[in-house]
Amino acid sequence: MASEFSEAFLLEAERHAAWGAVQLEALTAYLPEGPWTADLPSCLYQQGELQLRVAVLGTYDMDEQSWMWGWANPGLQGTEVVALSAAVERYGRAHGIAELSEGVLQLSGFDNPRRAAEMLAFTGMGVAEAPGYIGAPAGGGTQVYFLPDDAQVPGVGLDPVTLPRTLLTGAGLIGYSARHVVGGYFDHHGVPQRVEGDRIVADLPGGNAVEVDFDAAGRIAGVRGKVQQP
């Protein structure tokens, strides 16, 4: 029985840590208070007065302490509402990440099975490039996770002012590879980057650059802007 995630999964999760955390905050702020309903054949989710197009990413069974990807759910297999989840499965197979390509994962061996389920949801969100995920109680000790697939949800762009805090916060979420956090953040925003020794240099829109230094332990040692010479 697995008691920890594989290195391949952790490195993938880290790639989405910085941008994903900020995007989740934006989605949480956007969602209104109120009960939720979902029409799965129509791919529609409603919370309060807000209606969104969504996909089913997966479900967590609190009693069994197990995770099932949406594409593996017998009642949903092959339907439109799990198309994004199926894309995560294909990515997992292509990149050798078992946690993304096995239909059901037993999490009872983890110190915190619920947190492990959230890690799976977070990483699936990142792989799908979704603007966050929504976890909702579905009764019977089940938590269902939806991915918004709707342009209504505000996306969070790269903000040079808050960039140092964003990268440092992201690097602290999982704490496995700060380099993957930084590289994944710039990849997500389509920013050209290069490695210069113990530093990642990214060319920001507008002609300036940012340098992210790492210490001997691989942690972020500094984030600073750099004005490009003409």
Stockholm file with secondary structure:
# STOCKHOLM 1.0

chainA/1-230         MASEFSEAFLLEAERHAAWGAVQLEALTAYLPEGPWTADLPSCLYQQGELQLRVAVLGTYDMDEQSWMWGWANPGLQGTEVVALSAAVERYGRAHGIAELSEGVLQLSGFDNPRRAAEMLAFTGMGVAEAPGYIGAPAGGGTQVYFLPDDAQVPGVGLDPVTLPRTLLTGAGLIGYSARHVVGGYFDHHGVPQRVEGDRIVADLPGGNAVEVDFDAAGRIAGVRGKVQQP
#=GR chainA/1-230 SS CCCSCCHHHHHHHHHTHHHHHHHHHHHHHHSCSSCEEEEGGGTEEEETTEEEEEEEEEEEETTTTEEEEGGGCTTTTTSGGGHHHHHHHHHHHHTTCHHHHSSEEECTTSSSHHHHHHHHHHHHHHHTTCSCCEEEEEETTEEEEEEECCTTSCCCCCCTTTHHHHHHHHHHHHCSCHHHHHHHHHHHTTCCEEECSSEEEEECTTSCEEEEEECTTSCEEEEEEECCCC
#=GC SS_cons         CCCSCCHHHHHHHHHTHHHHHHHHHHHHHHSCSSCEEEEGGGTEEEETTEEEEEEEEEEEETTTTEEEEGGGCTTTTTSGGGHHHHHHHHHHHHTTCHHHHSSEEECTTSSSHHHHHHHHHHHHHHHTTCSCCEEEEEETTEEEEEEECCTTSCCCCCCTTTHHHHHHHHHHHHCSCHHHHHHHHHHHTTCCEEECSSEEEEECTTSCEEEEEECTTSCEEEEEEECCCC
//
